[in-house]
Amino acid sequence: MFIIGELINGMYQNIGNAIKEKNKAVIQKCALEQINAGAGALDVNCGPASKQPVSDIQWLVEAIQEVTDKTICLDSSKPQVIESGLKVIKNKVIINSTTADPEKLEKLIPLAKQYNAKLIALTISSKGIPQNKDQRLELAAMIVSACVDMGFSTEDLYLDPIAMPVKVAQAQEKDILEAIREFKVISEPSPKTVVGLSNVSQGSTSRSLINRNFLAMALGNGLDAAILDPLDKDLIDSAITTELILNKNIYCDSFLEAYRKK
């Protein structure tokens, strides 16, 4: 599984303060901690408190690129913020994210092509959050069709089924898991799949436990990537063990340690 570390986000107080004070040390420490814990990419989000996200995203990218060449996942709902971050990118890059709305797709797919970026697409539209698997599949098909029409390879596309909090949308969790599996047959080559894992446990008291179990089930349904907290050791151990059981890794008695070293 491809791990995208979620912790460089202005919604967290330490990161929000670091952005405000332009304290590179806090950002760089958070980046390296996540990479050392197994993250293959770093999600970068200015957060709602940023007053100047167009310039703040560039500052964050430049600070991170001083200490690592890992993939950066530019995270914003505003295309102008994404475009600003892309202008200073030296690392590999993922755009996070577009929706199924034509105006978003028409802006962000060409940007992904221009900067050789991978693209996360949320199966959501201006009409709201899908309420079942079929609605998710319909939106996913619209996204894939737009990518094909604009010459963007579906191999570089990550479809996000929109993980919902189990506390308020328990009935949707089964559909979300099934959608992950069925996204794979929409096109050839198949798009990849990703979830924002923390959404599943939002508002719950046993967050890590819920995240671990959902992630294991999602991996069983073919999940390729997750935006998550790589510093949650139990969560990462669960992911490693699930992939071992799915025969994606070779067993040895010290398989947790061996996988982490890899």
Steps between C-alpha positions, in 0.01 A plus 500: 500500500614849415492715815435874473578672831220733609667708773624809312164670518424844634198360686749363755602771746875440477496512120265798489728693734806400299341631180406826671849546651680355193678249723661253259639281778153383612395415143823321417494298823143389427595406144797287604312329785230387259750380240695306764172336606435375147329781306572492128346844449406802708161666481542879525202713593508861621182446698205730556693745718737605220427854384729473196483139379636583154833610649489275807483185287819605321676563832398155625614325183836677501557422869429130446712475186801623697503175701344229278433401141191297592180557304294802605122479491364853451171514688250778439145543373614816319663446156695826532670369815588173327640688200708721728654197670575334168708799391766425766484119491827313448389169651250258352151630558139394554212745463244459779236546374236544234131419523278361224382851410595590140644841595743335744596220261557745213740699719688230692545224242701730269707615799573138590611436142712817486690418821510122452298461820278224623143604583266415786134530401221501755176327404298802603338784308326829559184296554645366824646186652393174333272289715568155359739292291321559171526878536870466575550283194311745279721788613813286463401417141453871424847575635663217304320607182629857540856372551481286187354787296783732611777247449584442866600143581271322742812331640581839656150546641403428860125471564379585850159354597461760779534318829221605735506510881362175639348703784256674264495285185543143618276360227730640230820325606419172320422689178826693527700179532318343204558813293876470555490155342269594213695814405765262367284380212392839370785526251807332360754580631329515836504815710655476844303552821561715807317597817536777755505254788447738791155588366372154594554554873420872515313583820545151645671410826691191377655667198812287454305176538241603242770619260694174531204278427368709212846513343540123520160450334576761234831331418310175463284674240802620301584839651826638359571802720383684811547846644560425866710559811816292447606566861216273620713187541205267561336623180811441291554157661143411403560607139824300479334191647198527269724515194693199631176301527405615149832347382645836396805451724712197582464364853785494751478504880616862507271609214403833664861605539595369156219690328587823678864472391383447140 
